[in-house]
Amino acid sequence: MNDNRHHMGDRANYVIKTGEKLDIYYNKWSATRIESDLYLGEHIFLDFVRTCDVHEQLLDPIFLEAFVIADMEKKILGYWSWHMETETSVIRYYKSALQEKWPDWQIIHLPNNMYDAEPLLGIGYVAQHQPVKPDVLDSNMITHDPIDDEWANGLFIIKNEGEIRSSVP
């Protein structure tokens, strides 16, 4: 069986923020382990992050599969991962359990990924990257799609002056 993960990776960026300073770390294989890694608690997790590769910049959003930011002064921990359970009640339960492992911290799940991470980072990350151009389909293609696939839904995220609205058609 050909497993593409051996070639692609499960890429995560970690940011340790001290004041305005952002220390950016990268691990090619840890995006699938964000939940269990965070659950090890503040000291073990942050020690692990400091062993990861140091990067000058955050990954391009198309390659970023998980993200964690730890603001050391404000004691805010923000996180998201493509691999995390998306059921709201599961996330709520995990977050409450995680709070016991990080007792002095404000824990924030970032459901809109880097859009929600921007205020914690203090930089305009999303605007720095060129968005992927959507395929422009004609109305005939939309109404008579020859491919019967399961991808009938989409998520639209609209950011207007810092306010985020999302909708699923």
Buried (B, 14 or more C-beta within 10 A) or exposed (E): EEEEEEEEBBBBBBBBBEEEEBBBBBBEEBBBBBBEBBBEEBEEBBEBBEEBEEBEEBBEBEEBBBBBBBBEEEBBBBBBBBBBEEEEEEBEEBEEEBEEBBEEBEBBBBBBBBBBBBEBBEBEBBEEBEEEEEEEEEEEEEEEEEEEEEEEEEEEEEBEEEEEEEEEE
